[in-house]
Every structure is written in structure tokens, then in C-alpha cells.
Amino acid sequence: MSDPATTPGPAAHQKIDTSVPHSARIWNYWLGGKDNYPVDEEAGDAYTAVFPGIVTIARSSRAFLRRNITYLVSEAGIRQFLDIGTGLPTAENTHEVAQRIAPESRIVYVDNDPMVLAHARALLYSTPEGATSYVDSSVLDPERVLAAASETLDFSRPTALILSNILGHIADYDQARSIVTRLMDALPSGSYLSVNDGSRGVDPGFEQAQDGYNKSGAIPYNLRTVDEITSFFDGLELLEPGVVSVPLWRPEAETPDSALIAEHGGLARKP
């Protein structure tokens, strides 16, 4: 089921820089994955030495995404997903969660990291009834993203836009808001926006660790206030409980992680 345009070749592997830590690979390391290099493990360990809570944030973020997708498929009836900045595949990817409930679901992943491209073949497995594809592009180029995604998704039908820990990579806040607006403008009424990102003003230890990481030479990730994260949903209908620390978004049960952490997110419907 692979698309020749997205199947990784030698060039994709040659572009992978293993001398500089990369956020997607570090995140994979914190989630317990194996798709990373020693430089990523070193950066990840240095981060956890300052702020051990990052592992909880990474795993809580993943659980938040799974609960979002489950709601969207089971209760909102969504069958199309545009997941931008997907990162490296781990357990419970968007297509796995969606197609387990509704095999006819169609998913487009978007990322521009060469290692993610190298794993595109694994991402492209789909149920026979649905579709899963990969677009090699950046959230900074929404027009290209939309054009490529339209080859798999029908944008006349409600679609869920997933932006999980990607907007923090856009340094300019106004630019980030503009990109979200452009992407949602392309989707019809009844579509949804899911956003979660690291939050500032909640945990000083997290902020110290992130500021140190941003100075390390790795691609920076910018924490934002809860109000700034909430503003990404302007003009949309936020579902209860609104923008909250991700373990508190419709938790399935009370768990040790069901507490306030510096990662906020929400889900909203386009009227």
C-alpha cells in the first residue's frame, strides 16, 4: 500500500544528521521507542536530569491524543484526519486508533523530518476500507500541505486537524496563529481542531530545562502560556472541559498522571 512518492530512498537516509539531537527522536526516546541515536539519548538524559517530569509530559501527551481520536471517531463521527508534525511512529498512532474503531477512516500524516520519511512505509499500512498516507512537508507551508493532503482527503467532508506539540516549533506566535487559521479555513463546518503544546507559567523546572535545551543547538521549541494556547481555538466551539492540562482532558479513570502538568490542550469544533 505504499505510495512511491513517499517511499524512502537512499537520499532520505543520507539527510539524517546523527550528530545533532532532534526533538522527534528525543520524544521517541522518552516514549520508550528505539528510533533514536546516542546523541538523542544524551540530550534526553540531560533534559531529564534537570526535569524528570518530561517523561510524564511525553506520555500524557500521547494519551491525550488517543482520547481525542477516540472521541472524534466514536462520538463525533469523524472519518478524516490531517495529522501535522506527527513525528516518529510509536504505539497508538492516529491511524491505528481511528481505524480500530472505524476501519474506513482516512489519515494523512505530515512531517518533514528525514527519519520520519524513512519510516513512511510503516505509516502507510492501512485497513483495506480506509487509507493512510504521508506528506513530506512542513507546517510552515500550509498551502502545500493542503494540496498534497487533498489527494487522500475530501475537504468537502468534516476533517480533524491534529497539531500535537508542533506549534511550539514556530517561534513567531502570530505566524503560528495565522497558520492554524489558514488550515482551518480550508476545512468545512463540522471539522475539528486538536492542539496540545508545552505550557509556560506552570512549572519553573520545565521552563528551565526547555530554555537549556533551546540553547543546545537543537531545533528550539517555544513554550506558550495557557492563554496563548487557548487562542489557537478562537472562532471555534471548544468542547468541555476547554483547554486544560492534558491528563485532565476527559480522563478515562483517575490515575497517578491525572494531575496538573505543563502541557495543555483542547479540542474544538468548527461551527
Buried (B, 14 or more C-beta within 10 A) or exposed (E): EBBEEBBBEEEBEEEBEEEEBBBBBBBBBBBEBEBBBEBBBEBBEBBBEBBEBBBBBBBBBBBBBBBBBBBBBEEBEBBBBBBBBBBBBBEBBBBBBBBBEBEEBBBBBBBBBBBBBBBBBEBBEBBEEBBBBBBBBBBEBBEBBBEBBEEBBEBEBBBBBBBBBBBBBBEEBEEBBEBBEEBBEBBEEBBBBBBBBBBBEBBEEBBEBBEEBBEEEBBBBBBBBBEBBBBBBEEBEBBEEBBBBBBBBBBEEEEEBBEBBBBBBBBBBBE
